[in-house]
Every structure is written in C-alpha cells, then in structure tokens.
Amino acid sequence: MSGILDQNCCFFEIAQKRNLLFYHKGYFSHSIVAAMSEVVKLQLEVSGLSTATRRKIFSSFVELSQNIVHYSSDALTADQAHGGAIREGAMCISTEGERHLMVCMNPIATAAVNELREKLEPLRNMSIEEIKQAYKTSLRAETPADSKGAGLGFLTMARDASAPLDFAFHPREDDANTTLFCLKTII
C-alpha cells in the first residue's frame, strides 16, 4: 500500500520544511481566487506578521492571482458574464526567515512575451520613489485597451517588494505559440 501515499506524505514533509504557506496548481477563476483569498488571509492573520507585511503579501497574492485569471492563455472556459474565465496557472507562497517568497506561473501567448518584458524590465532598475511616481501616473492615465487593470498590478507588487521583481519566460517545447511566464516577488 505504499507508492502514491508515500509520495503525498513526502510532499507534506517537504512543504512543512520549506515553510510553504500556500500552493495551488490548476485552474483559477474569480470565485476560486476569492475562496483561496479567505484561506491566505486567515493564515496571515495567525502568522504573527505585522499588519503592513500581511497587507503586502495579501495584495501581491491578489495581483498574482488576477494575472493568471486575466492573462493565462490556457482557459478551461472562455470569459463569461457570470464569473469570467477559468484559466490555468500555479501560485506558491513560502517563508524563508523574514522573507516571504511568492511565485506565480502561467502560460501566455508567445507573441505577448516582448510586450510583457518591456513592462517588467524597467521595474528592475527603478527606485521605490520612481515606482511610486509611476503608480500615481498610472492611476491618472487611461486604461490600455488590452489591460484589465490600468497596468497597476506590476507596479503594486514592485512597490511592496523588498527586492526587484524577478521574471522569466520559458518557451514550451510542445507548442511554439505558448510560453510559460514566471514571476517572483519577495516581501
């Protein structure tokens, strides 16, 4: 009776050793994110973290989840009036001492890689003051036609992060039109 049961116990032990607060790989939708948000919020409340740190982690969790819901190219259902699409991705929150690592992964259209890179690359070199100014400017600007949130998500995460946002693009070997987008933030 070993096999899969042993593997599941091993995953649980690894998750505990790595201080894994949250992990989900599968489909995301607005209602799934709302349910996951309740769990993450409760875990953060009982963690003993400061209110400011909890807010930053929760805010980044929401932004990363929304990134999957709005932009993952692998949709189980198309956008619908009653709840939106159900799209594939993965999200992980773990702690390493005082640092809180958040990683999000989802497939995107390969054609969108350069545009996304152009949005993210400048954030790596901006100071916190420059990020705050860009955030204020984005609040006043019109929402781009292809955006679901006025482009504030990356700026919000960059503003709350303790290190520059890290990202990578991994082309899928089995599908040249799809690239795996990975985004990491440290709070």
N, CA, C and O of each residue as an XYZ file, in Angstrom:
748
protein
N       0.819     -1.193      0.000
C       0.000      0.000      0.000
C       0.865      1.260      0.000
O       0.392      2.341      0.350
N       2.080      1.126     -0.376
C       2.909      2.326     -0.477
C       2.729      2.933     -1.856
O       1.692      2.719     -2.483
N       3.681      3.665     -2.335
C       3.559      4.304     -3.640
C       3.051      5.720     -3.513
O       3.746      6.590     -2.989
N       1.820      5.961     -3.999
C       1.273      7.319     -4.029
C       1.102      7.885     -2.619
O       1.312      9.080     -2.408
N       0.729      7.054     -1.662
C       0.582      7.545     -0.292
C       1.916      8.001      0.270
O       1.981      9.018      0.960
N       2.979      7.265     -0.015
C       4.311      7.665      0.442
C       4.735      8.983     -0.200
O       5.336      9.833      0.458
N       4.422      9.151     -1.488
C       4.783     10.380     -2.188
C       4.039     11.578     -1.611
O       4.623     12.651     -1.458
N       2.753     11.408     -1.288
C       1.979     12.508     -0.716
C       2.515     12.909      0.649
O       2.596     14.097      0.962
N       2.879     11.929      1.460
C       3.454     12.244      2.772
C       4.787     12.960      2.605
O       5.098     13.877      3.365
N       5.568     12.553      1.623
C       6.849     13.203      1.344
C       6.623     14.668      0.949
O       7.341     15.552      1.416
N       5.617     14.928      0.083
C       5.316     16.306     -0.313
C       4.930     17.125      0.917
O       5.375     18.264      1.062
N       4.110     16.564      1.802
C       3.684     17.276      3.007
C       4.890     17.628      3.874
O       4.970     18.740      4.396
N       5.824     16.697      4.032
C       7.023     16.951      4.833
C       7.895     18.035      4.195
O       8.400     18.916      4.890
N       8.068     17.969      2.889
C       8.858     18.987      2.188
C       8.193     20.345      2.340
O       8.870     21.343      2.586
N       6.861     20.393      2.194
C       6.123     21.655      2.322
C       6.317     22.255      3.709
O       6.494     23.466      3.838
N       6.285     21.423      4.743
C       6.494     21.927      6.105
C       7.924     22.426      6.300
O       8.134     23.475      6.909
N       8.900     21.693      5.795
C      10.296     22.103      5.936
C      10.588     23.403      5.200
O      11.415     24.199      5.646
N       9.924     23.617      4.091
C      10.144     24.822      3.285
C       9.226     25.965      3.695
O       9.193     27.000      3.030
N       8.479     25.791      4.782
C       7.563     26.826      5.268
C       6.597     27.280      4.182
O       6.409     28.476      3.958
N       5.995     26.318      3.520
C       5.040     26.596      2.462
C       3.722     27.028      3.091
O       3.069     26.244      3.779
N       3.330     28.290      2.851
C       2.072     28.811      3.379
C       0.902     28.489      2.467
O      -0.210     28.230      2.927
N       1.169     28.509      1.157
C       0.095     28.299      0.199
C       0.680     27.785     -1.102
O       1.746     28.223     -1.535
N      -0.035     26.839     -1.730
C       0.354     26.350     -3.043
C      -0.899     25.903     -3.774
O      -1.724     25.171     -3.226
N      -1.032     26.346     -5.004
C      -2.135     25.873     -5.857
C      -1.620     25.795     -7.276
O      -1.065     26.757     -7.806
N      -1.811     24.640     -7.882
C      -1.513     24.441     -9.295
C      -2.775     23.885     -9.907
O      -3.263     22.829     -9.504
N      -3.293     24.589    -10.869
C      -4.518     24.144    -11.510
C      -5.228     25.333    -12.109
O      -4.611     26.227    -12.689
N      -6.533     25.327    -11.958
C      -7.319     26.383    -12.569
C      -7.691     27.463    -11.567
O      -7.943     27.194    -10.393
N      -7.718     28.691    -12.064
C      -8.045     29.880    -11.281
C      -9.245     30.560    -11.946
O      -9.345     30.600    -13.172
N     -10.136     31.083    -11.141
C     -11.233     31.928    -11.601
C     -11.464     32.957    -10.505
O     -10.856     32.879     -9.437
N     -12.336     33.914    -10.766
C     -12.612     34.918     -9.729
C     -13.148     34.256     -8.465
O     -12.748     34.632     -7.362
N     -14.032     33.290     -8.597
C     -14.603     32.647     -7.406
C     -13.582     31.754     -6.704
O     -13.584     31.667     -5.476
N     -12.715     31.094     -7.458
C     -11.661     30.275     -6.839
C     -10.676     31.171     -6.100
O     -10.254     30.843     -4.991
N     -10.306     32.297     -6.702
C      -9.387     33.240     -6.052
C     -10.019     33.799     -4.784
O      -9.331     33.979     -3.779
N     -11.320     34.074     -4.816
C     -12.000     34.575     -3.613
C     -11.914     33.554     -2.484
O     -11.661     33.918     -1.335
N     -12.123     32.286     -2.801
C     -12.033     31.243     -1.775
C     -10.594     31.094     -1.263
O     -10.373     30.972     -0.059
N      -9.629     31.106     -2.171
C      -8.234     30.995     -1.760
C      -7.829     32.207     -0.924
O      -7.037     32.081      0.009
N      -8.368     33.374     -1.255
C      -8.054     34.601     -0.517
C      -8.438     34.477      0.949
O      -7.712     34.944      1.826
N      -9.581     33.846      1.218
C     -10.000     33.651      2.606
C      -8.980     32.821      3.373
O      -8.653     33.135      4.517
N      -8.483     31.771      2.749
C      -7.500     30.896      3.395
C      -6.189     31.644      3.628
O      -5.629     31.599      4.723
N      -5.703     32.330      2.597
C      -4.445     33.067      2.721
C      -4.573     34.149      3.783
O      -3.674     34.314      4.609
N      -5.667     34.882      3.773
C      -5.866     35.949      4.754
C      -5.849     35.392      6.179
O      -5.233     35.981      7.067
N      -6.517     34.267      6.400
C      -6.544     33.655      7.733
C      -5.148     33.181      8.136
O      -4.730     33.391      9.274
N      -4.429     32.548      7.220
C      -3.070     32.102      7.536
C      -2.176     33.278      7.907
O      -1.358     33.174      8.821
N      -2.327     34.387      7.205
C      -1.522     35.562      7.505
C      -1.901     36.166      8.856
O      -1.031     36.635      9.590
N      -3.190     36.158      9.187
C      -3.634     36.719     10.468
C      -3.069     35.956     11.652
O      -2.731     36.561     12.670
N      -2.961     34.628     11.538
C      -2.461     33.825     12.652
C      -0.942     33.672     12.635
O      -0.374     33.050     13.533
N      -0.278     34.235     11.620
C       1.164     34.061     11.468
C       2.000     34.914     12.412
O       3.174     34.624     12.641
N       1.401     35.958     12.956
C       2.159     36.850     13.825
C       2.909     37.939     13.071
O       3.695     38.671     13.671
N       2.683     38.058     11.780
C       3.351     39.091     10.987
C       2.722     40.452     11.264
O       1.573     40.543     11.697
N       3.479     41.488     11.012
C       2.955     42.843     11.186
C       1.824     43.088     10.181
O       1.733     42.417      9.153
N       0.981     44.046     10.495
C      -0.135     44.385      9.615
C       0.375     44.820      8.244
O      -0.195     44.434      7.224
N       1.431     45.611      8.209
C       1.981     46.087      6.935
C       2.480     44.925      6.074
O       2.235     44.902      4.868
N       3.168     43.973      6.677
C       3.684     42.819      5.927
C       2.535     41.953      5.435
O       2.555     41.490      4.295
N       1.540     41.727      6.275
C       0.364     40.943      5.861
C      -0.330     41.614      4.673
O      -0.733     40.937      3.727
N      -0.469     42.933      4.720
C      -1.126     43.663      3.635
C      -0.349     43.500      2.336
O      -0.941     43.269      1.281
N       0.966     43.619      2.407
C       1.791     43.496      1.208
C       1.712     42.093      0.614
O       1.589     41.941     -0.602
N       1.781     41.083      1.450
C       1.694     39.703      0.976
C       0.324     39.446      0.358
O       0.224     38.877     -0.729
N      -0.720     39.862      1.046
C      -2.070     39.621      0.547
C      -2.306     40.379     -0.759
O      -2.892     39.833     -1.694
N      -1.861     41.614     -0.828
C      -2.019     42.409     -2.034
C      -1.306     41.752     -3.215
O      -1.857     41.677     -4.313
N      -0.090     41.279     -2.992
C       0.656     40.612     -4.060
C      -0.002     39.292     -4.445
O      -0.032     38.934     -5.622
N      -0.533     38.562     -3.458
C      -1.275     37.332     -3.750
C      -2.431     37.624     -4.705
O      -2.624     36.909     -5.688
N      -3.187     38.660     -4.417
C      -4.331     39.021     -5.262
C      -3.849     39.416     -6.660
O      -4.427     38.981     -7.656
N      -2.807     40.228     -6.743
C      -2.296     40.661     -8.050
C      -1.788     39.481     -8.878
O      -2.067     39.394    -10.074
N      -1.050     38.581     -8.247
C      -0.538     37.415     -8.962
C      -1.680     36.518     -9.430
O      -1.653     36.010    -10.551
N      -2.679     36.322     -8.575
C      -3.837     35.500     -8.940
C      -4.613     36.123    -10.086
O      -5.034     35.429    -11.012
N      -4.803     37.448    -10.021
C      -5.519     38.140    -11.088
C      -4.756     38.053    -12.400
O      -5.364     37.979    -13.468
N      -3.430     38.061    -12.332
C      -2.613     37.894    -13.532
C      -2.974     36.577    -14.233
O      -3.114     36.535    -15.456
N      -3.121     35.523    -13.458
C      -3.481     34.223    -14.031
C      -4.898     34.275    -14.602
O      -5.126     33.862    -15.739
N      -5.843     34.778    -13.820
C      -7.249     34.821    -14.245
C      -7.414     35.622    -15.533
O      -8.191     35.234    -16.405
N      -6.699     36.723    -15.660
C      -6.890     37.599    -16.808
C      -6.008     37.259    -18.012
O      -6.411     37.500    -19.150
N      -4.820     36.709    -17.786
C      -3.874     36.620    -18.888
C      -3.353     35.228    -19.227
O      -2.646     35.080    -20.224
N      -3.667     34.216    -18.452
C      -3.222     32.870    -18.813
C      -3.831     32.495    -20.157
O      -5.015     32.731    -20.396
N      -3.022     31.915    -21.029
C      -3.521     31.552    -22.355
C      -4.227     30.204    -22.361
O      -4.839     29.830    -23.361
N      -4.149     29.476    -21.265
C      -4.811     28.171    -21.184
C      -6.110     28.326    -20.403
O      -6.117     28.293    -19.173
N      -7.200     28.492    -21.131
C      -8.506     28.698    -20.499
C      -9.352     27.433    -20.615
O      -9.493     26.862    -21.696
N      -9.906     27.011    -19.496
C     -10.833     25.894    -19.480
C     -12.182     26.348    -20.045
O     -12.882     25.587    -20.712
N     -12.527     27.604    -19.761
C     -13.746     28.210    -20.310
C     -13.405     29.615    -20.786
O     -12.471     30.243    -20.287
N     -14.157     30.091    -21.738
C     -13.974     31.466    -22.219
C     -14.551     32.438    -21.204
O     -15.293     32.037    -20.307
N     -14.207     33.730    -21.344
C     -14.786     34.751    -20.468
C     -16.300     34.660    -20.526
O     -16.895     34.556    -21.600
N     -16.908     34.699    -19.356
C     -18.359     34.622    -19.265
C     -18.839     35.776    -18.409
O     -18.106     36.267    -17.551
N     -20.053     36.204    -18.636
C     -20.612     37.336    -17.888
C     -20.740     37.034    -16.403
O     -20.689     37.957    -15.590
N     -20.902     35.802    -16.032
C     -21.139     35.431    -14.625
C     -19.907     34.812    -13.977
O     -19.997     33.698    -13.460
N     -18.782     35.475    -13.984
C     -17.637     34.955    -13.245
C     -16.349     34.884    -14.023
O     -15.307     34.583    -13.440
N     -16.372     35.143    -15.300
C     -15.140     35.172    -16.062
C     -14.637     33.800    -16.430
O     -15.313     32.791    -16.232
N     -13.438     33.784    -16.971
C     -12.824     32.552    -17.449
C     -12.253     31.748    -16.289
O     -12.048     32.252    -15.185
N     -12.008     30.491    -16.583
C     -11.289     29.613    -15.664
C      -9.988     29.288    -16.389
O      -9.988     28.621    -17.424
N      -8.881     29.769    -15.830
C      -7.594     29.673    -16.527
C      -6.542     28.977    -15.671
O      -6.591     29.016    -14.441
N      -5.591     28.339    -16.350
C      -4.579     27.537    -15.669
C      -3.378     28.362    -15.226
O      -2.959     29.307    -15.895
N      -2.841     27.971    -14.074
C      -1.627     28.592    -13.560
C      -1.208     27.921    -12.263
O      -1.789     26.913    -11.858
N      -0.211     28.477    -11.622
C       0.271     27.972    -10.340
C       0.755     29.137     -9.498
O       1.265     30.130    -10.017
N       0.585     28.999     -8.179
C       0.980     30.057     -7.241
C       1.529     29.395     -5.990
O       1.010     28.383     -5.518
N       2.590     29.989     -5.465
C       3.214     29.467     -4.262
C       3.620     30.629     -3.359
O       4.154     31.635     -3.825
N       3.357     30.475     -2.057
C       3.814     31.445     -1.055
C       4.584     30.658     -0.010
O       4.057     29.701      0.557
N       5.826     31.051      0.252
C       6.615     30.386      1.292
C       7.392     31.441      2.076
O       7.512     32.589      1.649
N       7.907     31.034      3.210
C       8.705     31.948      4.019
C      10.112     31.386      4.181
O      10.319     30.179      4.299
N      11.065     32.304      4.182
C      12.467     31.969      4.426
C      12.984     32.987      5.427
O      13.431     34.066      5.039
N      12.929     32.659      6.690
C      13.310     33.613      7.719
C      12.324     34.759      7.744
O      11.132     34.550      7.969
N      12.809     35.974      7.515
C      11.951     37.164      7.493
C      11.410     37.472      6.092
O      10.589     38.374      5.921
N      11.873     36.722      5.102
C      11.461     36.961      3.718
C      10.271     36.087      3.350
O      10.144     34.958      3.823
N       9.413     36.618      2.510
C       8.241     35.890      2.042
C       8.312     35.843      0.525
O       8.199     36.867     -0.149
N       8.497     34.653      0.006
C       8.684     34.430     -1.415
C       7.353     34.058     -2.059
O       6.644     33.175     -1.576
N       7.022     34.739     -3.151
C       5.793     34.458     -3.877
C       6.159     34.230     -5.334
O       6.843     35.046     -5.952
N       5.693     33.107     -5.875
C       5.983     32.755     -7.254
C       4.672     32.412     -7.949
O       3.823     31.705     -7.408
N       4.535     32.927     -9.152
C       3.352     32.705     -9.976
C       3.829     32.233    -11.346
O       4.810     32.751    -11.881
N       3.129     31.242    -11.915
C       3.471     30.757    -13.244
C       2.186     30.530    -14.031
O       1.206     30.005    -13.503
N       2.203     30.933    -15.299
C       1.074     30.641    -16.170
C       1.502     30.720    -17.625
O       2.429     31.453    -17.968
N       0.821     29.961    -18.481
C       1.139     30.036    -19.897
C       0.600     31.331    -20.499
O      -0.479     31.799    -20.135
N       1.369     31.901    -21.427
C       0.929     33.086    -22.166
C       1.214     32.842    -23.649
O       1.968     31.936    -24.004
N       0.613     33.648    -24.496
C       0.910     33.577    -25.918
C       2.342     34.032    -26.149
O       2.755     35.065    -25.622
N       3.094     33.286    -26.918
C       4.482     33.646    -27.207
C       4.556     35.043    -27.831
O       5.527     35.769    -27.615
N       3.553     35.413    -28.589
C       3.521     36.736    -29.225
C       3.474     37.871    -28.200
O       3.811     39.007    -28.536
N       3.068     37.593    -26.966
C       2.952     38.623    -25.929
C       4.229     38.790    -25.100
O       4.299     39.693    -24.266
N       5.229     37.950    -25.309
C       6.432     37.952    -24.469
C       7.157     39.298    -24.511
O       7.475     39.853    -23.459
N       7.422     39.831    -25.700
C       8.189     41.081    -25.787
C       7.472     42.242    -25.115
O       8.104     43.036    -24.418
N       6.167     42.353    -25.313
C       5.406     43.432    -24.682
C       5.444     43.313    -23.156
O       5.586     44.315    -22.454
N       5.318     42.095    -22.653
C       5.358     41.874    -21.210
C       6.747     42.170    -20.654
O       6.883     42.762    -19.583
N       7.765     41.755    -21.381
C       9.151     42.033    -20.959
C       9.390     43.542    -20.890
O      10.059     44.022    -19.975
N       8.843     44.297    -21.858
C       9.005     45.755    -21.877
C       8.310     46.426    -20.693
O       8.738     47.496    -20.260
N       7.258     45.826    -20.167
C       6.581     46.367    -18.986
C       7.355     46.056    -17.709
O       7.399     46.874    -16.790
N       7.962     44.880    -17.653
C       8.617     44.429    -16.428
C      10.081     44.867    -16.294
O      10.533     45.188    -15.195
N      10.800     44.881    -17.379
C      12.239     45.169    -17.324
C      12.552     46.500    -16.640
O      13.452     46.541    -15.801
N      11.845     47.598    -16.964
C      12.165     48.871    -16.299
C      11.986     48.819    -14.775
O      12.677     49.533    -14.048
N      11.075     47.991    -14.295
C      10.839     47.920    -12.853
C      12.049     47.397    -12.083
O      12.220     47.701    -10.902
N      12.871     46.623    -12.743
C      14.056     46.067    -12.088
C      15.037     47.150    -11.639
O      15.740     46.982    -10.643
N      15.081     48.251    -12.374
C      16.071     49.287    -12.102
C      15.501     50.551    -11.484
O      16.241     51.499    -11.221
N      14.198     50.577    -11.250
C      13.574     51.778    -10.690
C      13.736     51.809     -9.172
O      13.696     50.774     -8.506
N      13.918     53.001     -8.647
C      13.938     53.173     -7.192
C      12.508     53.096     -6.688
O      11.565     53.149     -7.478
N      12.340     52.972     -5.382
C      10.998     52.920     -4.807
C      10.245     54.221     -5.078
O       9.033     54.200     -5.293
N      10.945     55.340     -5.069
C      10.301     56.626     -5.373
C       9.837     56.678     -6.824
O       8.755     57.187     -7.115
N      10.648     56.156     -7.728
C      10.253     56.114     -9.140
C       9.051     55.196     -9.349
O       8.167     55.494    -10.152
N       9.023     54.089     -8.628
C       7.887     53.170     -8.709
C       6.620     53.848     -8.194
O       5.561     53.739     -8.812
N       6.726     54.543     -7.072
C       5.563     55.256     -6.520
C       5.067     56.327     -7.478
O       3.859     56.509     -7.632
N       5.983     57.034     -8.119
C       5.586     58.063     -9.081
C       4.912     57.433    -10.297
O       3.904     57.947    -10.782
N       5.455     56.336    -10.787
C       4.849     55.640    -11.928
C       3.457     55.121    -11.566
O       2.553     55.121    -12.401
N       3.290     54.682    -10.323
C       1.991     54.225     -9.839
C       0.972     55.374     -9.887
O      -0.142     55.202    -10.383
N       1.364     56.542     -9.369
C       0.475     57.716     -9.378
C       0.125     58.122    -10.806
O      -1.020     58.468    -11.096
N       1.107     58.078    -11.687
C       0.875     58.430    -13.086
C      -0.101     57.440    -13.727
O      -0.986     57.840    -14.484
N       0.059     56.159    -13.427
C      -0.841     55.138    -13.982
C      -2.264     55.297    -13.472
O      -3.218     55.025    -14.200
N      -2.412     55.733    -12.230
C      -3.754     55.951    -11.685
C      -4.506     57.012    -12.486
O      -5.719     56.915    -12.674
N      -3.774     58.027    -12.955
C      -4.387     59.133    -13.695
C      -4.565     58.825    -15.180
O      -5.367     59.467    -15.860
N      -3.816     57.840    -15.682
C      -3.836     57.527    -17.116
C      -5.059     56.693    -17.479
O      -5.676     56.065    -16.619
N      -5.396     56.695    -18.761
C      -6.485     55.861    -19.250
C      -6.025     54.415    -19.278
O      -4.855     54.130    -19.534
N      -6.947     53.512    -19.015
C      -6.637     52.090    -19.041
C      -6.376     51.657    -20.478
O      -7.192     51.919    -21.362
N      -5.226     50.986    -20.723
C      -4.967     50.483    -22.075
C      -6.064     49.503    -22.495
O      -6.633     48.808    -21.654
N      -6.357     49.451    -23.783
C      -7.449     48.623    -24.299
C      -7.274     47.146    -23.962
O      -8.263     46.454    -23.717
N      -6.028     46.646    -23.944
C      -5.787     45.223    -23.691
C      -5.544     44.905    -22.216
O      -5.209     43.769    -21.881
N      -5.703     45.877    -21.343
C      -5.442     45.692    -19.913
C      -6.736     45.522    -19.142
O      -7.778     46.069    -19.504
N      -6.645     44.748    -18.067
C      -7.804     44.526    -17.206
C      -7.716     45.349    -15.926
O      -8.608     45.265    -15.082
N      -6.636     46.161    -15.761
C      -6.496     46.879    -14.507
C      -5.617     48.108    -14.561
O      -4.967     48.426    -13.565
N      -5.567     48.793    -15.648
C      -4.801     50.038    -15.797
C      -3.298     49.837    -15.619
O      -2.569     50.814    -15.449
N      -2.814     48.580    -15.654
C      -1.389     48.319    -15.543
C      -0.816     48.532    -14.154
O       0.395     48.700    -14.006
N      -1.657     48.529    -13.144
C      -1.198     48.819    -11.784
C      -0.642     47.598    -11.048
O       0.087     47.758    -10.069
N      -0.965     46.405    -11.490
C      -0.569     45.196    -10.772
C       0.924     45.052    -10.560
O       1.373     44.825     -9.437
N       1.698     45.181    -11.627
C       3.152     45.045    -11.506
C       3.735     46.167    -10.659
O       4.653     45.941     -9.871
N       3.206     47.369    -10.816
C       3.680     48.499    -10.005
C       3.358     48.290     -8.530
O       4.173     48.612     -7.666
N       2.174     47.752     -8.238
C       1.790     47.463     -6.852
C       2.752     46.458     -6.236
O       3.222     46.652     -5.115
N       3.046     45.381     -6.967
C       3.955     44.363     -6.446
C       5.369     44.914     -6.293
O       6.040     44.644     -5.297
N       5.820     45.686     -7.278
C       7.171     46.266     -7.201
C       7.286     47.222     -6.018
O       8.316     47.264     -5.345
N       6.232     47.984     -5.769
C       6.215     48.939     -4.646
C       6.298     48.215     -3.301
O       6.964     48.686     -2.379
N       5.626     47.080     -3.193
C       5.578     46.344     -1.930
C       6.737     45.384     -1.725
O       6.947     44.908     -0.609
N       7.486     45.091     -2.763
C       8.560     44.100     -2.694
C       9.792     44.638     -1.975
O      10.038     45.844     -1.954
N      10.561     43.725     -1.388
C      11.813     44.104     -0.733
C      13.006     43.912     -1.664
O      14.139     44.234     -1.306
N      12.748     43.390     -2.854
C      13.781     43.195     -3.879
C      13.099     43.391     -5.234
O      11.875     43.297     -5.330
N      13.881     43.660     -6.276
C      13.255     43.822     -7.595
C      12.468     42.570     -8.005
O      12.845     41.449     -7.663
N      11.378     42.778     -8.739
C      10.622     41.650     -9.271
C      11.535     40.838    -10.173
O      12.353     41.393    -10.907
N      11.393     39.531    -10.114
C      12.179     38.656    -10.971
C      11.193     37.935    -11.886
O      10.105     37.556    -11.453
N      11.566     37.748    -13.135
C      10.667     37.085    -14.067
C      11.478     36.313    -15.092
O      12.658     36.585    -15.311
N      10.820     35.347    -15.711
C      11.456     34.537    -16.751
C      10.383     34.054    -17.714
O       9.208     33.944    -17.366
N      10.817     33.771    -18.920
C       9.943     33.220    -19.946
C      10.555     31.912    -20.425
O      11.728     31.867    -20.797
N       9.758     30.848    -20.413
C      10.229     29.534    -20.826
C       9.354     29.035    -21.972
O       8.214     28.628    -21.749
N       9.890     29.065    -23.220
C       9.102     28.568    -24.348
C       8.736     27.093    -24.153
O       9.546     26.301    -23.672
N       7.526     26.745    -24.527
C       7.092     25.347    -24.422
C       7.608     24.576    -25.620
O       7.439     24.994    -26.765
N       8.223     23.472    -25.349
C       8.783     22.650    -26.423
C       7.685     22.038    -27.293
O       7.875     21.832    -28.491
N       6.541     21.751    -26.682
C       5.456     21.085    -27.402
C       4.516     22.052    -28.123
O       3.635     21.617    -28.864
N       4.696     23.369    -27.913
C       3.801     24.355    -28.510
C       4.547     25.680    -28.673
O       4.709     26.425    -27.707
N       4.994     25.968    -29.880
C       5.778     27.187    -30.141
C       4.977     28.465    -29.905
O       5.568     29.532    -29.743
N       3.653     28.383    -29.881
C       2.806     29.562    -29.668
C       2.564     29.864    -28.198
O       1.910     30.855    -27.873
N       3.082     29.023    -27.300
C       2.854     29.187    -25.861
C       4.178     29.257    -25.125
O       5.097     28.481    -25.388
N       4.261     30.206    -24.192
C       5.439     30.386    -23.343
C       4.988     30.399    -21.892
O       3.955     30.984    -21.568
N       5.752     29.762    -21.022
C       5.452     29.783    -19.595
C       6.062     31.048    -18.991
O       7.271     31.265    -19.071
N       5.213     31.876    -18.388
C       5.636     33.124    -17.757
C       5.752     32.874    -16.262
O       4.799     32.418    -15.630
N       6.915     33.169    -15.696
C       7.161     33.002    -14.262
C       7.490     34.359    -13.667
O       8.308     35.103    -14.208
N       6.851     34.676    -12.555
C       7.064     35.962    -11.874
C       7.282     35.689    -10.391
O       6.521     34.950     -9.766
N       8.326     36.292     -9.839
C       8.654     36.098     -8.434
C       8.775     37.449     -7.753
O       9.379     38.379     -8.287
N       8.191     37.543     -6.566
C       8.355     38.732     -5.741
C       8.729     38.298     -4.332
O       8.307     37.244     -3.858
N       9.527     39.126     -3.673
C       9.932     38.869     -2.293
C       9.456     40.023     -1.443
O       9.746     41.183     -1.735
N       8.723     39.705     -0.387
C       8.202     40.705      0.532
C       9.009     40.617      1.814
O       8.757     41.369      2.755
